[in-house]
Amino acid sequence: MSTTADVIVIGGGVHGASIAFHLARRGTKVIVMERAFVGAGATGRSSGLVRMHYDTEADARLAWESFRYFQNWNEMVGGTCGFTRTGFIQLVKTQHVETLKRNTAMHQRIGIPTFLIGQDDLKRLVPHMAVDDVEVAAYEPESGYAMPSDAANALMNAAREKGTRLVQNCSVTGVLLAGGKIAGVQTTQGEFSAPFVVNAAGAWADRINRMVGLDLPYGTWKHDVMMMWRPKEAGVSHPAVIDFPNLMYFRPEGGLTLVGLEDANPQNEDPDGDADHVSEGFVERAVDRICRRMPIMEKGGLHSTHSGYDGITPDQHAIIGTAGPEGFYLDCGHSGTGFKIAPATGLCMSELILDGAARTVDISVFSPKRFAEGKLIKGNYENIWQ
Ligand SMILES: Cc1cc2nc3c(=O)[nH]c(=O)nc-3n(C[C@H](O)[C@H](O)[C@H](O)COP(=O)(O)OP(=O)(O)OC[C@H]3O[C@@H](n4cnc5c(N)ncnc54)[C@H](O)[C@@H]3O)c2cc1C
């Protein structure tokens, strides 16, 4: 087995898999180092929402470019990503209605199928949803959710078919330099060499950055998720919903409804911490909020809970670009929203590495240099917490 490649990708999550897929399609020799197994990090625990409603244009464009992969997965990647079209609804408080309208107009300009709907439409779409507090919402009829582990495995399998080597149960313990440039990695399975290394290590990415002397502001974000049985009176399905007024999102999965909360997600814990148990009080808060929005869920029951860690940055936007020694690339810090943009982000990363610049989407705003330059990314929604 070769230990020499053109590009070494650290991390077998959906981003590492997507980068490998796009590089391998162009004939690049890639080795992916994964300390556990494909999808062992945030990807395998992700809620998998696939929607385009973002409040920055670069994110919306990445999500929209990625969407064609989710819709045509078998043709574009092969295998399955489990995409289920449910429609997506963005709910906001009254003070955010103007921003919602501006965002939706921006999305329409990009070409995203989305429009504004009022209370009557909301009641028709989700008869069991309490919407008295909602004046207007954004609706994406084509959106839904996918299965992140399936998506990552399908991308990785397709990359492997094109020659990528996946090394699992292999931790990167050091990054090798020669003449100040990237030369490879030191791992628990020996040395591997390549002139380019990509840090796609999710919640663990800061450790990799430090191996090359990079001190970027980078933390971890722990996120709890609850699955509830839906009572049969609630119907066979419902759209995926982000509910800013209740700081919550929810989506169906068969006869279950998955619920996550936007607030009280612990930051800067050790990413090797307990991702199998949710924080104390989470279930009570999540049940209370889903029953507030969907009162019929009072007749439902708790199915299960789980948790996961992602990397987070000070502006809660990804780090995508170059920094540190020549040959070092970053695709990390996805701050809890990175699954749905992975197909296009991997494509942009392959363009950046092979062509010197991303062509599919302008990803320059995500540059790691923005922290030192004081150019933090600012979304249109201000303070959804109040
Ligand atoms: C509970 C939860 C729900 C989420 N819900 C959504 C959602 O609905 N929609 C959405 O778009 N996003 C969501 N996200 C965010 C999304 O899942 C992540 O942004 C995305 O999966 C990140 O992918 P990644 O490949 O960057 O990182 P990861 O999937 O974390 O992969 C990083 C990999 O690197 C490996 N690794 C770490 N250190 C080393 C090392 N030293 N050597 C070798 N390998 C190493 C890890 O084992 C891991 O497999 C959610 C996240 C969580 C935690």
The ligand as an SDF file (V2000), in Angstrom:
LIG
                    3D

 53 58  0  0  0  0  0  0  0  0999 V2000
  -25.7180   16.7830   16.6450 C   0  0  0  0  0  0  0  0  0  0  0  0
  -25.4000   17.5780   15.4070 C   0  0  0  0  0  0  0  0  0  0  0  0
  -26.4250   17.9330   14.5190 C   0  0  0  0  0  0  0  0  0  0  0  0
  -26.1240   18.6280   13.3470 C   0  0  0  0  0  0  0  0  0  0  0  0
  -27.1380   18.9090   12.4660 N   0  0  0  0  0  0  0  0  0  0  0  0
  -26.8400   19.4770   11.2670 C   0  0  0  0  0  0  0  0  0  0  0  0
  -27.8590   19.6750   10.2810 C   0  0  0  0  0  0  0  0  0  0  0  0
  -29.0340   19.3910   10.5110 O   0  0  0  0  0  0  0  0  0  0  0  0
  -27.4930   20.1880    9.0740 N   0  0  0  0  0  0  0  0  0  0  0  0
  -26.2020   20.5410    8.7930 C   0  0  0  0  0  0  0  0  0  0  0  0
  -25.9290   21.0080    7.6860 O   0  0  0  0  0  0  0  0  0  0  0  0
  -25.2280   20.3790    9.7220 N   0  0  0  0  0  0  0  0  0  0  0  0
  -25.5130   19.8500   10.9310 C   0  0  0  0  0  0  0  0  0  0  0  0
  -24.5370   19.6510   11.8580 N   0  0  0  0  0  0  0  0  0  0  0  0
  -23.1740   20.0480   11.5150 C   0  0  0  0  0  0  0  0  0  0  0  0
  -22.5250   19.0260   10.6030 C   0  0  0  0  0  0  0  0  0  0  0  0
  -22.8750   17.7230   10.9720 O   0  0  0  0  0  0  0  0  0  0  0  0
  -21.0170   19.2100   10.6680 C   0  0  0  0  0  0  0  0  0  0  0  0
  -20.6960   20.5740   10.3830 O   0  0  0  0  0  0  0  0  0  0  0  0
  -20.3050   18.3210    9.6340 C   0  0  0  0  0  0  0  0  0  0  0  0
  -20.7170   16.9850    9.7750 O   0  0  0  0  0  0  0  0  0  0  0  0
  -18.8200   18.4600    9.8360 C   0  0  0  0  0  0  0  0  0  0  0  0
  -18.1940   17.5170    9.0130 O   0  0  0  0  0  0  0  0  0  0  0  0
  -16.6200   17.3790    9.0550 P   0  0  0  0  0  0  0  0  0  0  0  0
  -16.2520   16.3720    8.0530 O   0  0  0  0  0  0  0  0  0  0  0  0
  -16.0230   18.7480    8.9800 O   0  0  0  0  0  0  0  0  0  0  0  0
  -16.2960   16.8940   10.5510 O   0  0  0  0  0  0  0  0  0  0  0  0
  -16.4920   15.4690   11.2520 P   0  0  0  0  0  0  0  0  0  0  0  0
  -17.6770   14.7430   10.7240 O   0  0  0  0  0  0  0  0  0  0  0  0
  -16.4560   15.7300   12.7180 O   0  0  0  0  0  0  0  0  0  0  0  0
  -15.2260   14.6700   10.7920 O   0  0  0  0  0  0  0  0  0  0  0  0
  -13.9360   14.9290   11.3110 C   0  0  0  0  0  0  0  0  0  0  0  0
  -13.2270   13.5880   11.3680 C   0  0  0  0  0  0  0  0  0  0  0  0
  -11.8670   13.8090   11.7010 O   0  0  0  0  0  0  0  0  0  0  0  0
  -11.4140   12.6840   12.4440 C   0  0  0  0  0  0  0  0  0  0  0  0
  -10.2030   13.0780   13.1430 N   0  0  0  0  0  0  0  0  0  0  0  0
  -10.0920   13.9720   14.1580 C   0  0  0  0  0  0  0  0  0  0  0  0
   -8.8130   14.0920   14.5560 N   0  0  0  0  0  0  0  0  0  0  0  0
   -8.0850   13.2500   13.7720 C   0  0  0  0  0  0  0  0  0  0  0  0
   -6.7040   12.9090   13.6970 C   0  0  0  0  0  0  0  0  0  0  0  0
   -5.7960   13.4680   14.5280 N   0  0  0  0  0  0  0  0  0  0  0  0
   -6.2980   12.0020   12.7800 N   0  0  0  0  0  0  0  0  0  0  0  0
   -7.1960   11.4210   11.9330 C   0  0  0  0  0  0  0  0  0  0  0  0
   -8.5280   11.7070   11.9690 N   0  0  0  0  0  0  0  0  0  0  0  0
   -8.9670   12.6150   12.8630 C   0  0  0  0  0  0  0  0  0  0  0  0
  -12.5980   12.3810   13.3580 C   0  0  0  0  0  0  0  0  0  0  0  0
  -12.5800   11.0590   13.8330 O   0  0  0  0  0  0  0  0  0  0  0  0
  -13.7950   12.6660   12.4420 C   0  0  0  0  0  0  0  0  0  0  0  0
  -14.2980   11.4930   11.8310 O   0  0  0  0  0  0  0  0  0  0  0  0
  -24.7880   18.9970   13.0660 C   0  0  0  0  0  0  0  0  0  0  0  0
  -23.7710   18.6670   13.9580 C   0  0  0  0  0  0  0  0  0  0  0  0
  -24.0640   17.9670   15.1140 C   0  0  0  0  0  0  0  0  0  0  0  0
  -22.9410   17.6100   16.0650 C   0  0  0  0  0  0  0  0  0  0  0  0
  1  2  1  0
  2  3  1  0
  2 52  2  0
  3  4  2  0
  4  5  1  0
  4 50  1  0
  5  6  2  0
  6  7  1  0
  6 13  1  0
  7  8  2  0
  7  9  1  0
  9 10  1  0
 10 11  2  0
 10 12  1  0
 12 13  2  0
 13 14  1  0
 14 15  1  0
 14 50  1  0
 15 16  1  0
 16 17  1  0
 16 18  1  0
 18 19  1  0
 18 20  1  0
 20 21  1  0
 20 22  1  0
 22 23  1  0
 23 24  1  0
 24 25  2  0
 24 26  1  0
 24 27  1  0
 27 28  1  0
 28 29  2  0
 28 30  1  0
 28 31  1  0
 31 32  1  0
 32 33  1  0
 33 34  1  0
 33 48  1  0
 34 35  1  0
 35 36  1  0
 35 46  1  0
 36 37  1  0
 36 45  1  0
 37 38  2  0
 38 39  1  0
 39 40  1  0
 39 45  2  0
 40 41  1  0
 40 42  2  0
 42 43  1  0
 43 44  2  0
 44 45  1  0
 46 47  1  0
 46 48  1  0
 48 49  1  0
 50 51  2  0
 51 52  1  0
 52 53  1  0
M  END
$$$$
